[in-house]
Amino acid sequence: MLIGLPTETKDRERRVALDPNAVAAATRAGHRVLVQVGAGQGAGFADAEYRKAGGELVADAADVWSADLVVKV
């Protein structure tokens, strides 16, 4: 399954639906996770952490929203 993790756009929203550990678990289970650049920044997670966890960083929100499952707060 292709999972999308977009950057939250609501004013003052700092949470993120998946942390890097959750992305790692999803990729170990055989899923692909598209992470929008900066998605975890407000919650203290760097893009490099998502990449290390197996997430695929993408700049375009449309790519993330085209996933089979989109997770957000």
Phi and psi restraints in degrees (value plus and minus 20) as a CYANA .aco file:
   2 LEU   PHI    -117.8   -77.8
   2 LEU   PSI      99.9   139.9
   3 ILE   PHI    -129.9   -89.9
   3 ILE   PSI     115.3   155.3
   4 GLY   PHI    -131.6   -91.6
   4 GLY   PSI     116.2   156.2
   5 LEU   PHI    -143.4  -103.4
   5 LEU   PSI      76.9   116.9
   6 PRO   PHI    -103.7   -63.7
   6 PRO   PSI     140.5   180.5
   7 THR   PHI     -92.4   -52.4
   7 THR   PSI     112.4   152.4
   8 GLU   PHI     -89.4   -49.4
   8 GLU   PSI     120.5   160.5
   9 THR   PHI    -132.9   -92.9
   9 THR   PSI     -28.6    11.4
  10 LYS   PHI     -85.6   -45.6
  10 LYS   PSI     118.9   158.9
  11 ASP   PHI     -75.7   -35.7
  11 ASP   PSI     108.8   148.8
  12 ARG   PHI      49.6    89.6
  12 ARG   PSI     -10.4    29.6
  13 GLU   PHI    -102.4   -62.4
  13 GLU   PSI      99.5   139.5
  14 ARG   PHI    -134.0   -94.0
  14 ARG   PSI     -27.0    13.0
  15 ARG   PHI     -97.0   -57.0
  15 ARG   PSI     143.3   183.3
  16 VAL   PHI    -156.8  -116.8
  16 VAL   PSI     123.6   163.6
  17 ALA   PHI     -89.8   -49.8
  17 ALA   PSI     -51.7   -11.7
  18 LEU   PHI    -149.8  -109.8
  18 LEU   PSI     111.6   151.6
  19 ASP   PHI    -110.2   -70.2
  19 ASP   PSI     151.7   191.7
  20 PRO   PHI     -77.4   -37.4
  20 PRO   PSI     -52.9   -12.9
  21 ASN   PHI     -83.7   -43.7
  21 ASN   PSI     -59.7   -19.7
  22 ALA   PHI     -88.0   -48.0
  22 ALA   PSI     -57.2   -17.2
  23 VAL   PHI     -84.4   -44.4
  23 VAL   PSI     -62.0   -22.0
  24 ALA   PHI     -81.6   -41.6
  24 ALA   PSI     -62.3   -22.3
  25 ALA   PHI     -83.5   -43.5
  25 ALA   PSI     -62.0   -22.0
  26 ALA   PHI     -85.2   -45.2
  26 ALA   PSI     -62.0   -22.0
  27 THR   PHI     -90.4   -50.4
  27 THR   PSI     -55.1   -15.1
  28 ARG   PHI     -83.2   -43.2
  28 ARG   PSI     -50.4   -10.4
  29 ALA   PHI    -100.7   -60.7
  29 ALA   PSI     -19.3    20.7
  30 GLY   PHI      78.8   118.8
  30 GLY   PSI     -13.8    26.2
  31 HIS   PHI    -111.6   -71.6
  31 HIS   PSI     135.0   175.0
  32 ARG   PHI    -119.2   -79.2
  32 ARG   PSI     119.5   159.5
  33 VAL   PHI    -144.3  -104.3
  33 VAL   PSI      98.3   138.3
  34 LEU   PHI    -113.3   -73.3
  34 LEU   PSI     102.0   142.0
  35 VAL   PHI    -133.1   -93.1
  35 VAL   PSI     101.0   141.0
  36 GLN   PHI     -89.0   -49.0
  36 GLN   PSI     116.9   156.9
  37 VAL   PHI     -73.1   -33.1
  37 VAL   PSI     109.1   149.1
  38 GLY   PHI      65.2   105.2
  38 GLY   PSI     -17.6    22.4
  39 ALA   PHI     -77.2   -37.2
  39 ALA   PSI     -57.4   -17.4
  40 GLY   PHI    -119.8   -79.8
  40 GLY   PSI     -20.0    20.0
  41 GLN   PHI     -76.3   -36.3
  41 GLN   PSI     -65.9   -25.9
  42 GLY   PHI     -84.0   -44.0
  42 GLY   PSI     -46.3    -6.3
  43 ALA   PHI    -115.0   -75.0
  43 ALA   PSI     -18.3    21.7
  44 GLY   PHI      71.9   111.9
  44 GLY   PSI      -2.9    37.1
  45 PHE   PHI    -130.2   -90.2
  45 PHE   PSI     103.6   143.6
  46 ALA   PHI    -101.3   -61.3
  46 ALA   PSI     134.0   174.0
  47 ASP   PHI     -75.1   -35.1
  47 ASP   PSI     -57.7   -17.7
  48 ALA   PHI     -80.5   -40.5
  48 ALA   PSI     -53.1   -13.1
  49 GLU   PHI     -87.2   -47.2
  49 GLU   PSI     -59.4   -19.4
  50 TYR   PHI     -88.2   -48.2
  50 TYR   PSI     -59.8   -19.8
  51 ARG   PHI     -83.1   -43.1
  51 ARG   PSI     -64.6   -24.6
  52 LYS   PHI     -82.7   -42.7
  52 LYS   PSI     -51.6   -11.6
  53 ALA   PHI     -98.7   -58.7
  53 ALA   PSI     -25.1    14.9
  54 GLY   PHI      84.8   124.8
  54 GLY   PSI     -20.1    19.9
  55 GLY   PHI     -92.5   -52.5
  55 GLY   PSI     131.1   171.1
  56 GLU   PHI    -124.3   -84.3
  56 GLU   PSI      93.3   133.3
  57 LEU   PHI     -96.5   -56.5
  57 LEU   PSI     114.0   154.0
  58 VAL   PHI    -153.7  -113.7
  58 VAL   PSI     123.8   163.8
  59 ALA   PHI    -105.5   -65.5
  59 ALA   PSI     -50.6   -10.6
  60 ASP   PHI    -110.7   -70.7
  60 ASP   PSI     101.2   141.2
  61 ALA   PHI     -80.0   -40.0
  61 ALA   PSI     -51.6   -11.6
  62 ALA   PHI     -81.3   -41.3
  62 ALA   PSI     -54.8   -14.8
  63 ASP   PHI     -83.6   -43.6
  63 ASP   PSI     -63.7   -23.7
  64 VAL   PHI     -84.3   -44.3
  64 VAL   PSI     -62.9   -22.9
  65 TRP   PHI     -92.2   -52.2
  65 TRP   PSI     -31.4     8.6
  66 SER   PHI    -106.9   -66.9
  66 SER   PSI     -20.2    19.8
  67 ALA   PHI     -88.0   -48.0
  67 ALA   PSI     142.5   182.5
  68 ASP   PHI     -84.1   -44.1
  68 ASP   PSI     -56.7   -16.7
  69 LEU   PHI    -154.9  -114.9
  69 LEU   PSI     105.8   145.8
  70 VAL   PHI    -132.1   -92.1
  70 VAL   PSI     107.8   147.8
  71 VAL   PHI    -132.7   -92.7
  71 VAL   PSI     112.9   152.9
  72 LYS   PHI    -173.5  -133.5
  72 LYS   PSI     145.6   185.6
